Amino acid sequence: MRQLIYIPVIHMSADLGSIAKQVDKRGIAGFGEEFWERHKETISGFWDSIVKYFTDLEVEHFKIYQDGMVTDGEVAQKIVEEGVKSGSKNFEIIENLVKKGAVIVHTEDLALVKKERDRIVRISQAKTITRKLAAYFQYRLTRDWLLRKRDNYVAKRIDETLSHGETGILFMGAYHNIVPKLSKKILITTVKDPDKVGDYQRLLLHCKRNKEEFEELARYLVAPVTD
């Protein structure tokens, strides 16, 4: 039997690289500094709950599949180290898992990841409203297609590299839909409900109209992981 521990993630500002400052700037402008700080605390609390989940778990020889990871070996290790330096709790967890004997696996296709990132960067760097809207609509036209292509690639990589008797750990953004594409012979343990994680992100833009539901989802994100 093959096993996979699945963590549907929300990316922190530290995970966003060159566009992080733009995202924070737009978040503060759109929601106000106090609310945006609470949102960032919620995301940080989410990752704290994942840290605690892995604290006492024996992970020697486990295989790590990471959102956006297009390489493995020493290069992957350097990417993780840089992520830790920038404040990414996702990469901090991976660094600790590697120290305990887990192995980072080349998870994604470089060309597909680059295409999506280029489109997002184009939106954030647009100098005028017209160019920003044009870049946004171009991204929306290809987003679903790119997500499907990425999900298919990741599911294939897991099937090819996770052998009988092995356990993998998948860190993947909640908007992805990889689980239905995985082999039915893989036993999947979901650490957080991907629907709730995704709903929190979707409701963020409409949190004032759905305040109670949004706050309930925020409490769920930071709550300890239960079996």
C-alpha positions as CSV (number, residue, x, y, z in Angstrom):
1,M,0.0,0.0,0.0
2,R,1.2,3.5,-0.8
3,Q,0.2,6.4,1.4
4,L,0.0,10.2,0.9
5,I,-0.4,12.9,3.5
6,Y,-2.0,15.8,1.8
7,I,-1.8,19.4,3.1
8,P,-4.0,21.9,1.1
9,V,-2.0,25.1,1.7
10,I,-2.4,28.8,1.7
11,H,0.7,30.7,0.7
12,M,2.2,33.2,3.0
13,S,3.6,36.5,1.8
14,A,7.1,34.9,2.2
15,D,6.1,32.3,-0.4
16,L,5.2,34.9,-3.1
17,G,8.7,36.1,-3.9
18,S,8.9,39.2,-6.0
19,I,5.2,39.9,-5.9
20,A,4.8,39.7,-2.1
21,K,5.1,43.5,-1.6
22,Q,2.5,44.2,-4.2
23,V,0.1,41.7,-2.7
24,D,0.5,43.2,0.8
25,K,0.2,46.8,-0.6
26,R,-3.1,45.8,-2.5
27,G,-4.3,43.9,0.6
28,I,-3.9,46.9,2.9
29,A,-5.4,49.3,0.3
30,G,-8.4,47.0,-0.2
31,F,-9.1,45.8,3.3
32,G,-7.3,48.2,5.7
33,E,-4.1,47.5,7.6
34,E,-5.8,46.1,10.7
35,F,-7.8,43.5,8.8
36,W,-4.9,42.6,6.5
37,E,-2.7,42.0,9.6
38,R,-5.4,39.7,11.1
39,H,-5.6,37.8,7.8
40,K,-1.8,37.3,7.8
41,E,-2.0,36.1,11.4
42,T,-4.6,33.6,10.4
43,I,-2.3,32.2,7.6
44,S,0.6,32.1,10.1
45,G,-1.7,30.3,12.6
46,F,-2.6,27.8,9.9
47,W,1.0,26.9,9.3
48,D,1.6,26.7,13.1
49,S,-1.0,24.0,13.2
50,I,0.8,22.1,10.4
51,V,4.1,22.4,12.3
52,K,2.5,20.8,15.4
53,Y,1.1,18.0,13.2
54,F,4.5,17.0,12.0
55,T,6.4,17.5,15.3
56,D,6.3,13.9,16.5
57,L,5.8,12.2,13.2
58,E,8.5,9.8,12.0
59,V,9.2,10.7,8.4
60,E,12.4,8.9,7.5
61,H,12.4,8.1,3.8
62,F,9.1,9.9,3.3
63,K,8.9,11.7,-0.1
64,I,8.0,15.4,-0.2
65,Y,6.0,16.8,-3.1
66,Q,5.9,20.6,-3.0
67,D,3.7,23.1,-4.9
68,G,6.0,24.8,-7.5
69,M,9.0,22.5,-6.8
70,V,10.6,22.0,-10.3
71,T,13.8,20.2,-9.2
72,D,15.3,18.0,-6.5
73,G,18.6,17.2,-4.8
74,E,21.0,20.1,-3.9
75,V,19.1,22.7,-5.9
76,A,15.8,21.9,-4.2
77,Q,17.6,22.1,-0.9
78,K,18.9,25.6,-1.7
79,I,15.4,26.7,-2.7
80,V,14.1,25.5,0.6
81,E,16.9,27.3,2.5
82,E,16.2,30.5,0.7
83,G,12.5,30.1,1.5
84,V,13.3,29.6,5.2
85,K,15.4,32.8,5.1
86,S,12.5,34.8,3.7
87,G,10.2,33.6,6.5
88,S,8.3,30.8,4.7
89,K,6.8,28.4,7.3
90,N,6.0,25.9,4.5
91,F,9.7,25.6,3.7
92,E,10.7,25.7,7.3
93,I,8.5,22.5,7.8
94,I,10.2,20.9,4.7
95,E,13.6,21.8,6.1
96,N,12.8,20.0,9.3
97,L,11.3,17.0,7.5
98,V,14.5,16.7,5.5
99,K,16.6,16.8,8.7
100,K,14.5,13.9,10.0
101,G,15.2,11.8,6.8
102,A,12.5,12.8,4.3
103,V,13.5,13.4,0.6
104,I,12.3,16.3,-1.7
105,V,11.0,15.0,-5.0
106,H,10.9,17.0,-8.3
107,T,7.2,17.7,-8.3
108,E,6.2,20.1,-11.1
109,D,6.9,20.9,-14.7
110,L,9.1,24.1,-15.0
111,A,7.4,25.3,-18.2
112,L,3.9,25.2,-16.7
113,V,4.9,26.8,-13.4
114,K,6.7,29.6,-15.3
115,K,3.8,30.3,-17.5
116,E,1.4,30.8,-14.6
117,R,3.9,32.8,-12.6
118,D,4.7,35.1,-15.6
119,R,1.0,35.9,-16.0
120,I,0.6,36.7,-12.3
121,V,3.7,38.9,-12.3
122,R,2.4,40.7,-15.4
123,I,-0.7,41.7,-13.4
124,S,1.2,42.9,-10.4
125,Q,3.7,44.9,-12.5
126,A,1.2,46.6,-14.8
127,K,1.6,50.4,-14.6
128,T,-2.0,51.3,-15.8
129,I,-5.5,50.1,-15.0
130,T,-5.9,49.2,-18.7
131,R,-2.8,47.0,-18.8
132,K,-3.6,45.5,-15.4
133,L,-7.1,44.5,-16.6
134,A,-5.7,43.1,-19.9
135,A,-3.2,41.0,-18.0
136,Y,-5.8,39.8,-15.6
137,F,-8.2,38.7,-18.3
138,Q,-5.4,37.0,-20.1
139,Y,-4.5,35.1,-16.9
140,R,-8.2,34.2,-16.3
141,L,-8.5,32.7,-19.8
142,T,-5.6,30.3,-19.2
143,R,-5.8,29.8,-15.4
144,D,-8.1,26.7,-15.4
145,W,-6.2,25.1,-18.2
146,L,-2.8,25.6,-16.5
147,L,-4.1,24.3,-13.2
148,R,-5.4,21.1,-14.9
149,K,-2.1,20.6,-16.7
150,R,-0.2,21.1,-13.5
151,D,-2.4,18.8,-11.6
152,N,-2.1,16.1,-14.2
153,Y,1.6,16.4,-14.1
154,V,1.9,16.3,-10.3
155,A,-0.5,13.3,-10.1
156,K,1.7,11.5,-12.7
157,R,4.9,12.3,-10.8
158,I,3.4,10.9,-7.5
159,D,2.3,7.7,-9.3
160,E,5.7,7.3,-10.9
161,T,7.9,8.0,-7.9
162,L,5.9,6.8,-4.9
163,S,6.6,3.0,-4.6
164,H,4.7,0.3,-2.8
165,G,5.1,0.6,1.0
166,E,6.3,4.3,0.8
167,T,4.6,7.4,2.2
168,G,4.6,10.8,0.5
169,I,3.7,14.3,1.8
170,L,2.0,16.6,-0.7
171,F,1.9,20.4,0.0
172,M,-0.3,21.9,-2.7
173,G,-2.4,25.0,-3.0
174,A,-6.1,24.5,-2.1
175,Y,-7.2,25.6,-5.6
176,H,-5.6,22.6,-7.1
177,N,-7.6,19.4,-7.6
178,I,-5.0,16.6,-7.6
179,V,-6.6,14.0,-5.3
180,P,-9.2,12.8,-7.9
181,K,-6.4,12.3,-10.4
182,L,-4.4,10.0,-8.1
183,S,-4.3,6.2,-8.2
184,K,-7.1,4.6,-6.2
185,K,-4.4,2.4,-4.7
186,I,-2.9,5.3,-2.8
187,L,-4.3,5.8,0.7
188,I,-4.7,9.5,1.3
189,T,-4.7,11.3,4.6
190,T,-6.0,14.9,4.4
191,V,-4.6,17.1,7.1
192,K,-7.0,20.0,6.6
193,D,-10.3,20.1,4.6
194,P,-9.3,21.5,1.2
195,D,-12.9,22.8,0.7
196,K,-12.7,24.9,3.9
197,V,-9.2,26.1,3.0
198,G,-10.4,27.1,-0.5
199,D,-13.6,28.7,0.9
200,Y,-11.6,30.9,3.2
201,Q,-9.6,32.2,0.2
202,R,-12.7,32.7,-1.9
203,L,-14.6,34.5,0.9
204,L,-11.7,36.8,1.6
205,L,-12.9,39.2,-1.1
206,H,-16.5,39.2,0.3
207,C,-15.7,38.8,4.0
208,K,-17.8,41.8,5.1
209,R,-20.9,40.2,3.5
210,N,-20.1,36.8,4.9
211,K,-18.5,37.8,8.2
212,E,-19.7,34.9,10.4
213,E,-18.8,32.2,7.9
214,F,-15.5,33.8,7.2
215,E,-14.6,34.1,10.9
216,E,-15.6,30.5,11.4
217,L,-13.3,29.4,8.6
218,A,-10.5,31.4,10.1
219,R,-10.9,29.6,13.4
220,Y,-10.9,26.3,11.6
221,L,-7.6,27.2,9.8
222,V,-5.7,27.9,13.0
223,A,-7.3,25.0,15.0
224,P,-5.0,22.0,15.9
225,V,-5.2,19.2,13.4
226,T,-7.5,16.4,14.6
227,D,-7.5,12.7,13.4
